[in-house]
Amino acid sequence: MKTHPFGRTSFSRDSFPDELRDLSVWPSVDVSALGEADRTRFLSRRRAIELYIENPQVPLADINVATGIDPKTVYRLIDRCLTTHSDGRIYGMRAAIPYARLKQYERMHMFNSDNQLHGRGLAGAFSLLLQKQPVLEKLLRRYIKQRSRHHGKARRAHKALARIHKAFLEKCRAVGIGPHEYPFSQAMAGLRSLAAYLQKTESRALIPIHDDPMPEGTHFDPPLVP
């Protein structure tokens, strides 16, 4: 059975990770920015990807009949969908754009990126980042253990969030994430996603990680937007 690589792991069609199977968090495409011919090809490819991932019981032969996309192309598209884009996210549905027009589309799309700059539509980017860089998640879980010691103290919690965000960005730089990649490519540098992650993870009462406590740090300076 065909397997697809993602980071250091690989999986088959039947064992797609849930966080990747949720196509609503994938980077999407503004079809209005595509020409008529490219839009038609894109929609066929997107439908083939949706059938492949969301309906693993549908045979590839049936996908070919429904969309006109042959199995070899479906495999190639899926692998490309999971490839890391220069913005730090996976290609997602952008991989379904006819390749010859991809760069042109990206240039056009840059002029309509207000939602992206304000962190909208990136619900899955943060979790994918943690998957690709486990050291970042380990860092956050250390801080979660520390935050629990001051539970209920709003002022300390606010300062802790700022400190964690600063340390998180420093670790992102340390592992080689560039200034034009996620989270630095976002106006708030992933702050909202980080806060949501901390709240969600703390509510699950994770087993404490017995590592040395992280240093307190100093003052928090808001990240500069590249």
C-alpha positions in Angstrom: 0.0 0.0 0.0 1.2 3.5 -0.9 2.6 5.5 2.1 3.0 9.2 2.4 5.9 10.9 4.2 5.3 13.7 6.7 8.3 14.9 8.7 9.9 11.9 10.2 6.9 9.7 9.9 4.9 8.1 7.1 1.4 6.7 6.9 -1.0 5.0 4.5 -4.4 6.2 3.3 -6.2 4.3 6.1 -4.0 5.6 8.8 -4.0 9.3 8.0 -3.5 11.3 11.2 -6.7 13.0 12.4 -5.1 16.4 12.4 -4.1 16.1 8.7 -7.4 14.4 7.8 -9.3 17.6 8.8 -9.0 19.5 5.5 -10.7 22.6 7.0 -7.3 23.5 8.6 -5.3 23.1 5.4 -4.1 26.2 3.6 -6.8 26.9 1.0 -7.0 28.6 -2.4 -8.9 31.6 -3.6 -10.3 30.1 -6.8 -11.3 33.6 -8.0 -7.6 34.3 -8.5 -7.3 31.4 -11.0 -8.0 31.5 -14.7 -10.9 29.5 -16.0 -8.8 26.6 -17.3 -6.7 26.4 -14.2 -9.8 26.7 -12.0 -11.4 23.8 -13.6 -8.3 21.6 -13.2 -7.8 22.8 -9.6 -11.4 21.9 -8.6 -11.0 18.4 -10.1 -7.8 17.9 -8.2 -9.2 19.2 -5.0 -12.1 16.8 -5.3 -9.8 13.9 -5.8 -7.8 14.9 -2.7 -11.0 15.2 -0.7 -12.2 11.7 -1.8 -8.8 10.1 -1.1 -8.5 11.5 2.4 -12.0 11.8 3.7 -13.4 8.6 2.1 -10.7 6.0 2.3 -13.2 3.3 1.3 -13.6 4.8 -2.1 -11.4 3.0 -4.6 -8.8 5.0 -6.6 -10.5 3.7 -9.8 -13.8 5.4 -8.7 -11.9 8.6 -7.9 -10.5 8.5 -11.4 -14.0 8.1 -12.9 -15.5 10.9 -10.7 -12.7 13.5 -11.2 -10.6 12.4 -14.1 -7.5 12.3 -11.9 -5.5 9.1 -12.2 -4.1 7.3 -9.1 -0.5 8.2 -9.9 -1.4 11.9 -9.9 -3.5 11.6 -6.7 -0.4 10.1 -4.9 1.8 12.9 -6.3 -0.7 15.6 -5.2 -1.1 14.2 -1.7 2.7 14.0 -1.2 3.0 17.6 -2.4 0.1 18.7 -0.1 2.1 17.6 2.9 5.3 19.3 1.8 6.4 22.3 3.8 5.8 25.6 2.0 8.1 28.6 2.4 5.6 30.2 4.8 6.2 27.4 7.3 2.9 25.6 6.7 2.1 22.6 4.6 1.2 23.3 0.9 -2.3 22.0 1.6 -4.8 22.7 -1.2 -2.3 25.0 -2.9 -0.6 21.8 -4.2 -3.6 21.3 -6.4 -3.0 24.4 -8.4 -1.6 23.6 -11.9 2.1 23.8 -11.2 2.9 26.2 -14.1 0.6 28.8 -12.5 1.5 28.3 -8.9 4.1 31.1 -8.6 1.8 33.5 -10.4 -1.1 32.6 -8.0 1.1 33.1 -4.9 2.1 36.6 -6.1 -1.5 37.5 -6.7 -2.6 36.0 -3.4 -0.1 38.2 -1.5 -2.2 41.3 -2.2 -5.2 39.7 -0.4 -3.6 38.4 2.7 -5.2 40.5 5.4 -6.8 37.5 7.1 -3.5 35.6 7.1 -1.7 38.6 8.6 -4.1 38.7 11.5 -3.9 35.0 12.2 -7.2 33.8 10.8 -7.4 30.5 8.9 -4.3 29.1 10.6 -5.9 26.8 13.2 -3.8 23.9 12.1 -0.5 25.7 11.5 0.5 25.7 15.2 -0.2 22.0 15.8 1.7 21.1 12.6 4.6 23.2 13.8 4.7 21.2 17.1 4.6 18.0 15.2 7.6 19.0 13.0 9.5 20.4 16.0 8.9 18.2 19.1 11.4 20.3 21.1 8.9 23.2 21.0 6.1 21.1 22.5 8.5 19.9 25.2 9.4 23.5 26.0 5.7 24.4 26.3 4.9 21.5 28.6 7.7 22.6 30.9 6.0 26.0 31.2 2.6 24.4 31.7 4.0 22.7 34.8 5.3 26.0 36.1 2.0 27.9 35.3 0.0 25.4 37.3 1.8 26.6 40.5 0.3 30.0 40.1 -3.2 28.9 38.9 -5.9 31.6 39.6 -3.5 34.5 39.8 -4.5 36.5 36.7 -1.6 39.0 36.8 1.0 36.2 37.1 -0.8 34.2 34.4 -0.7 37.2 32.0 3.0 37.7 32.6 3.6 34.0 32.2 2.0 34.0 28.8 4.2 36.8 27.6 7.3 35.1 29.0 6.3 31.8 27.4 5.7 33.4 24.1 9.1 35.1 24.1 10.9 31.8 25.0 8.9 30.0 22.4 10.0 32.4 19.7 13.6 32.2 20.8 13.4 28.4 20.6 11.9 28.7 17.1 14.9 30.7 16.0 17.2 28.2 17.6 15.8 25.3 15.6 16.3 27.3 12.4 12.8 28.7 11.7 13.3 31.7 9.4 11.8 35.2 9.8 9.4 34.6 6.8 8.1 31.3 8.1 5.3 30.6 10.6 5.0 31.8 13.4 7.2 34.8 12.5 5.2 35.5 9.3 2.1 36.3 11.4 1.4 39.7 12.9 1.1 38.3 16.5 3.8 35.6 15.9 1.4 32.8 16.9 0.4 34.3 20.2 -3.3 33.5 19.9 -2.6 29.9 18.9 -0.1 29.6 21.7 -2.6 30.9 24.3 -5.3 28.5 23.0 -2.9 25.6 23.1 -1.9 26.3 26.7 -5.5 26.6 27.8 -6.6 23.4 26.1 -3.6 21.4 27.3 -3.8 22.6 30.9 -7.5 21.7 31.0 -6.6 18.1 30.1 -4.4 17.8 33.2 -1.4 16.4 31.5 1.0 14.2 33.4 3.8 16.6 34.6 7.1 16.4 32.7 10.0 16.2 35.2 12.6 18.4 33.7 14.5 21.3 35.1 12.4 24.4 35.4 12.9 27.0 32.7 14.5 30.4 33.6 12.1 33.2 34.5 13.4 35.5 31.7 13.1 39.3 31.8 10.7 41.7 30.0 8.6 40.7 27.0 9.1 42.7 23.9 6.4 42.2 21.2 7.9 40.4 18.2 8.7 42.4 15.1 6.7 41.5 12.0 9.2 40.7 9.2 
